[in-house]
Amino acid sequence: MPDTSELKGDNSLKTPLPKADLLKLVINSLEDDKAEDIVQIDLTGKTSIADSMVIASGRSTRQVSAIADHLYRKLKHVAAGGCKLEGMEKADWVLLDAGDIIIHIFRPEVRSFYNLEKMWAADFTPEKMKQQSVDAQNQDELAEE
């Protein structure tokens, strides 16, 4: 007999997965559900909201919704602190917050409009910003001479 505990709302806690295993689970689930253009962005040092961001596309609202639902069911018991799900009503852009990993699943048109990859892939770490400021200041001093 198949395990239907998830369908019955079994809230028994499972052991949270380590970050690397959680990221593998996310990527594998997206690939299994035929998500397109899967991109993983390392957020370490850029923000405190998460360590990684994964962005993927579905071809239609139905596929975006199905991909998000499958992933949510897999993550809700293995992500430290559970998993939060937003945007299923329209399913143009669904956000899953699994603590250390933020997952965005878009329809292609919505993804290209918001272009999160460009925003988050840029190197805006505090160290990089400080170095750019020092470099600019040095350039100004050389120009004055």
N, C-alpha and C positions, 0 to 999 in steps of 0.2 A: 504494500500500500504506500503511495507517495506521501512525502512529508508535507502536510498542509498547515503546519504551525504558523507560518507567515500569514497565511490567509485568515487564520483565526485570531490574529492580533497577538501572538505570543511575544511578550516583551522580555523574555529571558535574555540576560546580558551575555554577550560573547566577548571574548578578549579583543581589545582594540589592536589593530595591525600596526606594525612599525611604519613610519612614513614612506620608506622605499617600497614596501609591499602594498601599501595603500595606493600609491601612484601607479604601480603595475596593474593592480586590480581595475583602477579607473581606465587606464589606456586599453587594457584587454577588453573590458566591457564595451567601450566605445567602438573598438574595432569589430567585435563580435556582432554589434548591432548596426554595422555598416555606416557609422558616422564618417563624414568626409573632412578632409583638411584638418586633421588633429594636430594641435600645436601645444607643446608644453613649455611654459615660461618659468624660469627660476626667479622667485621673488626674494630670495634671501638677501637681506641688507637693504632692500628697497622699501619694504613696508612691514608692519607688524601684524597685518591681518592674516597672512598665510605665508607658507614657504614656497608653494607652487601654485601656478594657475594653469588650467587645461582649457583650451578653447576648441570647439568642434562644431561642425554643421550637420544638419539634417536637411533632406531635400524638401520637406513639407512640414506643416505644423503637426500632422499626425506622426511623422517619423521623429520629430524633435520631442514630442510628448512621450512616445514609446521609449526612446533612448533614455530620456530623463527618468522615467518611471522605473525601468529596469535597473539603472544605476543607483537610484535612490534605495530600492529594495536591497541591493547588495551592500550599500554603504551604511545604512541606518544602524546596524548593530556592530560594525567593525571599525567605524571611525570614532576616535576618542571624542566624547561629547555628542555622539550621534551625527545626524546629517539634517540640514535644513533645506527646504525646497521652496523656490519662489518662481512664479511666472507660468504655472501650468494652465491657467485660465485661457490665455491666448496662445501659448506655446510658440510665440515668435522668438522669444529669448527666455530660456530657462536657466536659473542659477541654482547650483547645488553647493552648499557650504559644508564641507566635511572637515572643518577645523584647519588642519595643516594644508589642505588643498581646496581651492575654489575652482569649480567647474562651470563653464558657460557653454550652453548648447544653443545655437542660433539657426534660424533660416538664413540662407546665403545673403539675401538682400539686407537683412537687419545686421548681419555680421559685418558686411562691407561698410554700412553706414556708421557704425560705432567704432570699428577698426581698433579694437582693444589690443591686438598684437603690437601695433605700432606704438601705442601709448606705453604699454608695460615692458616691451622689449628694450626700450631705450635705457641706457645706463645712467640712472639718476641716483646712485648711491650717495650717501653723505660724503664719503671720501672723494668720489669723482667730482661732485659739485664743488667741494672745497679746493681741489686741485685746479679745476677750471677757473675758479675765482682768483687763485694765486697766479695762474698763468696769464689771465687777463690783466691783472695788476702789474705784472712784470712787463707785459707788452706796452702798457701805458707809460711806464717809467722809461723804457727804451725809446719810445716815440718822442718823449719830452727832451731827451738828450741831444 
